[in-house]
Amino acid sequence: MSTPEKKSKLKKLHSRNRHLAPYNFEKLCAVYQPLSKYIKPNKENEPTITFSDREAVKALNKALLKTYYDIDYWELPKDNLCPPIPGRADYIHYAADILAESFDGVIPRGKDVKILDIGVGANCIYPIIGNYEYDWNFVGAELDYESHKNAEEIVKKNSRLRNKVDIRMQFNPNNIFKNIIKQGEKFDMTICNPPFFKSNQEVMEQTMRKIKNLGGTSDQKPIQNFGGNNSELWCRGGERLFITKMIKESVAYKHQVKWFSTLVSKKENVRILEGILKKENTRDYRIVDMQQGNKVSRLLVWRF
């Protein structure tokens, strides 16, 4: 991960991101020794891992979380999303910039800041990073029972997260905020990494493209290096319909949430979503471009 090409790409991360420099595999392996069995030299004879190998990515994540975010326990069910941590950290830092606007440019820190993570996932990654970086309190909403249970286990087994992260089950797949935000409860911001795809077929097609980009072959079995179960990766109508529902439902919670936000993967969805935000009479919205390597995504933020 330390070729000149990779170095230039990493510079596109947020300036406060802990992962601006190439991965220090010697340091990571010293902290989490099991990572060492996945290390191999790249073409420049520098240490790296095979990023198409999910177990290698999982070991790298464990090392990163232990080294930089004080996380001792982080396990995932074999089918759940194994997130690329630098990109997830970027979302948290850009969210902090938005919140700072209300405090004369100073990022609010501490337990009085409360963030709602819609679709916290089995990995619980946004609460882990957000609590470590800014000492924020989190509520994580999750639709999938096994993911909910796993996220709870991560919170329970890391003392730093206990009493600071509350994992809640969303029992109705038609709801986003309803039954999660309690009466009288206030949040500074909601965050979301929505399911991007419309179908499992789209997921498989994307997986094959990713395998080729990572140096695999077209006949390789389509197993995602970052994993992901159905609820994490796709929903009917894809991200456009999901975010449309989120915007419309957010109207009912405009007095309980200062800022709403979500990632938008597909550029062509942005203009349509902007139109919906205008129709719902939002007071303010903006699109923040984010880029990690070849991946470009957008952060859509709005308030009433």
Helices and strands as residue ranges (DSSP letters): H 4-10, H 25-31, G 33-38, E 40-41, E 47-48, H 54-69, H 85-100, G 101-103, E 114-118, H 125-134, E 137-142, H 145-157, E 165-169, E 187-192, H 200-213, H 230-233, H 238-250, G 251-253, E 257-264, H 268-279, E 284-292, E 295-303
